[in-house]
């Protein structure tokens, strides 16, 4: 059953939001947001 990239991207966005709430290092927050963007734009779905 394939996992859709949009679902994975939402998880990374949520992690970024949680890190931001925790007042984590802004670099780490940005890494999660960039990962979400990259995954969302990737044309091929992950297969699990």
N, C-alpha and C positions, 0 to 999 in steps of 0.2 A: 504494500500500500504506500504510494508516494506521499511525501509530506510536501505541502505547497510552500513555496518560498515566502509568500505573504504571511503565512502562519509563523514561520521562523523569524521573520523580520519583526513581527509584533512582539515576540518574546524579547528580542534584543532592544527594542524601543522601551519595553517595560523595564528591563534591567537598567537602561540609561536613566529612566525616570526615577527609579528607586535609588540609584546612586546619587542622583542630583538632590533628592530629598535628604539623603544621609550626609549631604555636603561633602561628597567624595571629591577626589582630585578631578578637576575639570577635564584633564587629558583623558582619564578613564571614561568619563561620561561621553566625550566626543568619540572615543573608540567604539563604544557600543552603538552610538547613533550612526557612525560611518559604516559599521558592519551591517546594520539594519538596511541602510540604503543600498549597499553593495549586493546583499542577498536578494532584496526586493527586485533589483534590476537584472539579476542573473536570469538568463532565458530558460535554463533547464532546472526542473524540480529535482530535489534530493530523493533518493530511493532508500527506503528503510526495510 
